[in-house]
Amino acid sequence: MPFFLLAMFLAFATGPLFAAPMLYPEGEEPLELPIHSPLSKPLPRSAYNQEDKKAGATSLYLTLMREDGRNIWAPFQLAASSAEQGQTELAERYLQLSAKRGLWYYYNLLEDNAFSSIQQGDTYRSILATTKARYQQHAAKFEGKPHYVVPSGDPPSGGWPTIVYLHAYGQAATIIPEDRLLFTEAGVAYIEINGTQMLAEGSFRWSNYSATSTQNAIQRTLDKLGPTLKLNLQQVYLTARGQGALHAANLMANYPQFYAGAMLIAPKGRLPPAKLSLAENKRIMIAYYDRQNFSERALALNFADLFRDKNQVEIANFPEGESASNGSWQTRYNRPLLWVMGREQDASPGA
């Protein structure tokens, strides 16, 4: 029964559940279906009734909350829905239940606009403080945590050239077998780092306000792993996607002495982009997709202009992101990455 309810809950969660439109992080909005898609066929008007969907979602959350006495998220969502409707007493009651069950999603609670009506109350402030304490205790061992792989055998003179990858919003550091094979065959150490702010299990982001915490996380990792893994800290290359690429671009602009080059894939996010660059004599590859919105494409081209004066800059433009139908990112970006590292003269992407 709980699995059936969870499946129904996920089905409801893909649409706008409440009266207010669902908010997505900047740059992470889902794409609209093509006009010719059969799924774009208009549905009966009742299917779009927000009140019906809100009632259905509330019913599912209530059932899930009763079926699973440890579920934190269901009462949290009910609290948000109640607060949006001005039912402040009910919102606080559900929020207290979520907190009693161990709520630690600090950033979700802090930044959810649904709670604006109760944020000045003692109940909310007390729960926020408790949630923050739990968050700090729970997230400390995961934030900025590195995952890495190094080639077998002896490193070259000076140590292994090192690639540091910064993931997109809401993701986590994880090295898939294809990546492991790609980088070990290339003779480079490969490090992925969790974002510096934990949103939920297996979900991280980088700061929306400053890249300093990102720089500190990278340097802590390199200082710790450098001697053990025999890394060449004069040949550290940044690769990144989405929000991670926006941070990597700012790091290259502000801390070029730490990085030998960068591959920035579809940078986007809320962090203010660097206006000045200190980088010189670096190889920087910037990629973007036609299906990104105008401001995101403009951001990629803005960074290309920022770095172009004193560096070698290449731009790649694709109709859409990688998928099973148009090739994996290892195929698309292998040669550009080798170009960034000075091993290829041609930066053209693969098929």
KAHULIN-V12548 format. One record per residue. N is the residue number from 1. D_FIRST is the distance of its C-alpha to the first C-alpha in Angstrom with 1 decimal. Layout:
BEGIN
((N;D_FIRST) (N;D_FIRST))
END
This chain:
BEGIN
((1;0.0) (2;3.9) (3;5.4) (4;5.2) (5;6.3) (6;8.6) (7;10.0) (8;10.8) (9;12.3) (10;14.4) (11;15.6) (12;16.8) (13;18.3) (14;20.7) (15;22.7) (16;24.5) (17;22.1) (18;24.8) (19;28.3) (20;29.9) (21;29.8) (22;27.6) (23;29.9) (24;30.1) (25;32.5) (26;35.9) (27;36.1) (28;32.4) (29;31.8) (30;30.0) (31;32.5) (32;32.8) (33;32.5) (34;35.9) (35;37.4) (36;37.6) (37;33.9) (38;32.3) (39;29.3) (40;31.9) (41;32.4) (42;32.2) (43;29.2) (44;29.7) (45;30.7) (46;27.6) (47;25.4) (48;27.3) (49;27.1) (50;26.3) (51;25.6) (52;22.9) (53;21.2) (54;21.7) (55;20.2) (56;17.1) (57;16.7) (58;17.4) (59;14.7) (60;12.1) (61;13.8) (62;14.0) (63;10.3) (64;9.7) (65;12.8) (66;11.8) (67;8.5) (68;10.6) (69;14.1) (70;15.7) (71;14.8) (72;18.3) (73;18.0) (74;16.0) (75;18.8) (76;21.4) (77;20.6) (78;20.6) (79;23.9) (80;25.3) (81;24.4) (82;25.9) (83;29.0) (84;29.6) (85;29.8) (86;32.2) (87;30.0) (88;31.3) (89;30.5) (90;26.8) (91;26.8) (92;28.4) (93;26.0) (94;22.9) (95;25.0) (96;26.0) (97;22.4) (98;21.8) (99;25.0) (100;24.2) (101;21.2) (102;23.6) (103;24.2) (104;26.6) (105;26.4) (106;30.1) (107;31.1) (108;28.1) (109;29.0) (110;32.8) (111;32.9) (112;30.3) (113;32.6) (114;30.1) (115;31.2) (116;34.9) (117;35.1) (118;34.2) (119;35.7) (120;38.9) (121;37.3) (122;37.3) (123;33.6) (124;32.9) (125;35.8) (126;34.7) (127;31.1) (128;32.6) (129;35.0) (130;32.3) (131;30.1) (132;33.2) (133;34.1) (134;30.6) (135;30.8) (136;34.3) (137;33.3) (138;30.2) (139;31.5) (140;35.0) (141;34.2) (142;32.5) (143;34.7) (144;37.5) (145;36.4) (146;38.1) (147;37.0) (148;39.9) (149;41.5) (150;45.2) (151;47.2) (152;48.6) (153;52.2) (154;54.8) (155;54.5) (156;57.3) (157;60.1) (158;58.8) (159;55.2) (160;52.2) (161;51.8) (162;48.5) (163;45.9) (164;43.7) (165;40.6) (166;39.1) (167;35.7) (168;34.5) (169;32.7) (170;29.2) (171;29.5) (172;30.5) (173;33.1) (174;32.2) (175;34.5) (176;33.4) (177;35.4) (178;37.3) (179;38.5) (180;39.5) (181;41.5) (182;43.1) (183;44.4) (184;45.5) (185;47.5) (186;49.0) (187;50.2) (188;48.6) (189;46.4) (190;43.1) (191;41.3) (192;38.2) (193;37.6) (194;34.6) (195;35.3) (196;36.9) (197;34.2) (198;30.6) (199;28.0) (200;24.7) (201;23.7) (202;25.5) (203;27.0) (204;30.7) (205;33.6) (206;37.3) (207;39.2) (208;39.8) (209;43.2) (210;45.0) (211;45.1) (212;46.7) (213;43.6) (214;42.9) (215;46.4) (216;46.2) (217;43.0) (218;44.6) (219;47.8) (220;46.2) (221;44.4) (222;47.7) (223;49.7) (224;47.4) (225;46.8) (226;50.2) (227;52.2) (228;49.6) (229;48.7) (230;52.2) (231;51.4) (232;54.1) (233;53.7) (234;56.3) (235;54.1) (236;50.7) (237;49.2) (238;46.4) (239;43.7) (240;41.0) (241;38.7) (242;37.9) (243;38.1) (244;39.2) (245;42.0) (246;43.2) (247;43.5) (248;45.2) (249;47.7) (250;48.6) (251;49.0) (252;51.3) (253;53.3) (254;53.6) (255;53.6) (256;55.1) (257;56.9) (258;53.6) (259;52.5) (260;54.4) (261;52.4) (262;49.1) (263;46.9) (264;45.0) (265;42.3) (266;41.4) (267;42.1) (268;40.4) (269;39.2) (270;40.6) (271;43.0) (272;46.6) (273;48.2) (274;51.4) (275;54.6) (276;57.0) (277;56.8) (278;58.6) (279;57.6) (280;60.5) (281;60.9) (282;57.1) (283;55.3) (284;52.4) (285;50.1) (286;48.2) (287;45.7) (288;44.0) (289;42.1) (290;43.2) (291;39.8) (292;39.9) (293;41.2) (294;44.9) (295;44.8) (296;43.0) (297;45.5) (298;48.3) (299;47.1) (300;47.3) (301;50.8) (302;51.8) (303;51.2) (304;53.1) (305;56.1) (306;55.8) (307;56.1) (308;58.4) (309;61.8) (310;62.0) (311;59.3) (312;58.4) (313;55.6) (314;53.8) (315;51.3) (316;48.8) (317;47.2) (318;44.3) (319;42.7) (320;39.2) (321;37.4) (322;36.8) (323;34.4) (324;34.1) (325;36.4) (326;39.2) (327;39.3) (328;37.9) (329;39.3) (330;41.1) (331;43.1) (332;43.7) (333;44.7) (334;46.2) (335;49.8) (336;49.6) (337;48.5) (338;51.4) (339;53.6) (340;52.5) (341;53.4) (342;56.8) (343;56.2) (344;56.3) (345;58.8) (346;56.5) (347;53.4) (348;52.2) (349;48.5) (350;47.4) (351;46.3))
END
